[in-house]
C-alpha cells in the first residue's frame, strides 16, 4: 500500500489506520517520489492526494496507470468537484473528500481491493455485438481487441451487458455496481463517459450506451444479438459497509 500526501500529519494518520487494518504501508511526500516508489515495487493500491509538489496527483495517477492497472483512491479538497471528476477521468477507482474519516477511508480501500482481487462469479463470456467480456478472467474485448478497463469500468460494462434494453438509473448503478447507498452521482456520469470512449465507435453519438434523459442509461445491443441469459440476483450482490465515526482528518486544522 502506497500513501502519497505532502502533509505529514495526514500521511501519518492514514498510514496508521491502514497499518492497524493489517496493510503494509509505504509513504511518499511528493509526486516524483511516488512515481519512483510505484515503479520500484508495484503497490496493491495507492492512496493519492491531489495536490502534491513536483507532480500533482492527476499526473502521478496517469504515470502509475501507464505501467499497469493499479487501484487508486484519490484524496481531494472539499468542494473541488471538477478535480474529483478529473481524478476519475485519469483512472482513479474512488475518491475521498477532505476532511474525511480515516475509518471511512479504510473501508473504501478495502472495497476497492475486494473488487480488484476477488474474481466475480464464474460463468460464460458475456457477448453483445462487437463486445465480449469474460467475468472470471476480467477480460473484455471490442472487435477482438482487448480493452484497457479500470476496475469500475469493467464492473459497469458487465452490469450493462447483463441488463440489455433496461433503463438503469444512476442511483441504482451506484448501489449495485459501486455498492454505495449514497455518494456523488457524478461518479457514475464520469465512468459512463469513460466507458463510452472505449466501447463506442463515436462516443459523441453513442449507439451502445444511450442516455435516457432524466432517468439514467440504457445498454442497447446491436441488432441480431442473441438475448442474454438471466443473471441470479445473488450473483450481483455487492457487499456494503458503513460505520458512524467521530474522528476526521482536516488538512486545515
C-alpha positions in Angstrom: 0.0 0.0 0.0 1.4 3.4 -1.0 0.2 6.5 0.8 1.1 9.8 -1.1 0.5 13.1 0.8 2.8 16.1 1.4 1.0 16.8 4.7 2.9 14.7 7.3 0.0 14.7 9.7 -2.5 13.4 7.2 0.0 10.9 5.9 0.8 9.6 9.4 -2.8 9.3 10.4 -3.8 7.5 7.1 -0.8 5.2 7.3 -1.5 4.4 11.0 -5.1 3.4 10.3 -4.0 1.2 7.3 -1.3 -0.4 9.4 -3.9 -1.2 12.1 -6.1 -2.7 9.4 -3.3 -5.1 8.6 -1.8 -3.5 5.5 1.9 -3.0 4.8 2.4 0.7 4.1 5.0 2.8 2.2 4.8 6.6 2.1 5.8 9.3 -0.3 5.5 13.1 0.1 5.8 14.3 -3.5 4.8 13.3 -7.0 8.2 12.2 -8.4 8.9 10.1 -5.3 5.5 8.4 -5.6 6.1 7.5 -9.2 9.5 6.1 -8.4 8.2 4.1 -5.5 5.4 2.6 -7.5 7.8 1.7 -10.3 10.3 0.0 -7.9 7.7 -2.0 -6.0 4.2 -2.2 -7.6 1.7 -1.5 -4.8 -1.6 -3.3 -4.4 -3.3 0.2 -4.1 -2.3 3.9 -3.9 -3.9 6.4 -1.6 -3.1 9.6 -3.6 -3.5 13.2 -2.6 -4.5 15.5 -5.5 -2.3 18.5 -4.5 1.4 17.4 -4.4 4.8 19.1 -5.0 6.7 18.2 -8.1 3.9 16.4 -9.9 0.2 16.8 -9.0 -1.9 13.8 -8.2 -3.5 13.7 -11.6 -0.1 13.3 -13.4 1.1 10.8 -10.8 -2.1 8.7 -11.4 -1.6 8.9 -15.2 2.1 7.7 -14.9 1.3 4.9 -12.4 -1.6 3.7 -14.5 0.7 3.6 -17.6 2.6 0.7 -16.0 -0.5 -1.3 -15.2 -3.9 -1.3 -13.6 -3.0 -0.3 -10.0 -6.1 0.7 -8.0 -6.0 4.3 -6.9 -8.1 6.0 -4.2 -7.7 9.8 -4.5 -7.9 12.4 -1.8 -9.5 15.7 -2.8 -10.3 19.0 -1.1 -13.8 19.7 -0.2 -15.9 21.4 -2.9 -13.4 20.7 -5.8 -15.9 18.8 -7.9 -14.0 19.4 -11.1 -10.9 18.0 -9.5 -12.7 14.9 -8.4 -14.1 14.4 -11.9 -10.6 14.8 -13.4 -9.3 12.2 -10.9 -11.9 9.7 -12.1 -11.2 10.5 -15.7 -7.5 9.7 -15.4 -8.3 6.3 -13.8 -8.8 6.7 -10.1 -11.2 4.0 -8.8 -12.6 6.0 -5.9 -12.1 9.3 -4.1 -12.4 10.6 -0.5 -13.1 14.3 0.2 -11.1 16.1 2.9 -11.8 16.4 5.7 -12.5 12.7 5.9 -13.0 9.9 8.4 -9.9 7.6 8.5 -12.2 4.7 9.1 -14.3 5.5 6.0 -11.1 5.7 4.0 -10.0 2.2 5.2 -13.5 0.9 4.2 -13.2 2.5 0.8 -9.7 1.0 0.4 -11.0 -2.5 1.4 -13.9 -2.2 -1.0 -11.7 -1.3 -4.0 -9.2 -4.1 -3.1 -12.1 -6.6 -3.0 -13.1 -5.6 -6.5 -9.6 -5.7 -7.7 -8.7 -9.1 -6.2 -11.9 -11.1 -5.9 -12.9 -12.9 -9.1 -16.6 -12.5 -10.0 -18.9 -15.5 -10.2 -17.6 -17.9 -12.8 -19.7 -18.2 -15.9 -19.7 -18.0 -19.7 -18.5 -15.0 -21.6 -20.9 -12.1 -22.0 -21.3 -11.1 -25.6 -23.1 -8.3 -27.4 -22.3 -7.2 -30.9 -18.5 -6.3 -31.0 -18.2 -6.7 -27.2 -17.1 -9.8 -25.4 -16.4 -10.0 -21.7 -15.0 -12.8 -19.6 -16.1 -12.3 -16.0 -13.8 -14.9 -14.5 -10.7 -13.6 -16.1 -11.8 -10.0 -16.0 -11.0 -9.5 -19.7 -13.1 -7.6 -22.2 -12.6 -7.1 -26.0 -14.1 -4.9 -28.6 -14.0 -6.3 -32.1 -11.3 -8.8 -30.9 -9.1 -6.0 -29.5 -8.6 -6.2 -25.7 -9.9 -3.2 -23.8 -7.9 -1.5 -21.1 -10.6 -1.0 -18.4 -10.3 0.1 -14.8 -12.0 -2.0 -12.1 -15.1 0.1 -12.1 -15.3 0.4 -15.8 -15.2 -3.4 -16.1 -17.9 -3.9 -13.5 -20.1 -1.2 -15.1 -19.8 -2.8 -18.5 -20.5 -6.2 -17.1 -23.6 -4.9 -15.4 -24.8 -3.2 -18.7 -24.3 -6.5 -20.6 -26.3 -8.4 -18.0 -29.2 -6.0 -18.3 -29.6 -5.2 -22.0 -32.5 -2.9 -23.0 -33.3 -1.9 -19.4 -33.1 1.7 -18.2 -30.8 1.9 -15.2 -30.8 5.0 -13.0 -27.6 6.5 -11.7 -28.7 5.7 -8.1 -29.2 2.1 -9.0 -25.9 1.9 -10.7 -24.1 3.4 -7.7 -25.8 1.0 -5.4 -25.4 -2.2 -7.5 -22.0 -1.6 -9.2 -20.3 0.5 -6.6 -22.0 -0.9 -3.5 -22.8 2.6 -2.2 -26.1 3.6 -0.8 -25.2 7.3 -1.1 -22.5 9.3 -2.9 -21.8 11.8 -5.6 -23.7 10.7 -8.7 -21.2 12.5 -10.9 -19.0 9.4 -10.2 -21.4 7.3 -12.4 -21.6 10.0 -15.1 -17.8 10.2 -15.4 -17.4 6.4 -15.6 -20.2 6.1 -18.2 -18.4 8.8 -20.3 -15.0 7.0 -19.9 -16.6 3.7 -20.9 -18.2 5.1 -24.0 -14.8 6.4 -25.1 -13.6 2.8 -25.0 -16.5 0.9 -26.5 -18.3 3.3 -28.8 -17.3 3.9 -32.4 -18.3 7.5 -32.0 -18.5 8.4 -28.2 -20.2 11.7 -29.1 -23.1 9.7 -30.7 -23.3 6.6 -28.6 -25.1 3.6 -30.1 -24.5 1.1 -27.3 -24.9 3.1 -24.1 -27.7 5.6 -24.5 -28.7 8.4 -22.2 -32.3 8.4 -21.1 -32.7 12.0 -20.1 -33.9 12.5 -16.5 -33.7 8.8 -15.8 -30.3 7.2 -16.4 -28.7 5.0 -19.1 -29.7 2.0 -21.3 -27.5 -0.6 -23.0 -28.8 -1.3 -26.5 -27.5 -4.5 -28.0 -26.8 -4.2 -31.7 -29.5 -5.8 -34.0 -29.1 -9.6 -34.2 -27.5 -10.0 -30.8 -28.9 -13.1 -29.0 -30.8 -12.4 -25.8 -28.8 -12.6 -22.6 -29.3 -15.3 -20.1 -30.9 -14.2 -16.8 -28.5 -13.5 -14.0 -29.3 -14.7 -10.5 -29.8 -11.8 -8.1 -27.3 -13.4 -5.7 -24.6 -13.2 -8.3 -24.9 -9.4 -8.5 -25.0 -8.7 -4.7 -22.3 -6.2 -3.6 -21.0 -6.0 -0.1 -21.7 -2.7 1.6 -20.2 -1.5 4.8 -21.0 1.7 6.7 -19.9 3.0 10.1 -20.6 6.1 12.0 -17.4 7.7 13.3 -16.4 10.9 15.0 -12.8 11.4 14.1 -11.9 13.3 10.9 -8.7 14.4 9.2 -8.8 18.1 8.4 -5.9 19.5 6.4 -6.8 23.0 7.6 -6.6 22.1 11.3 
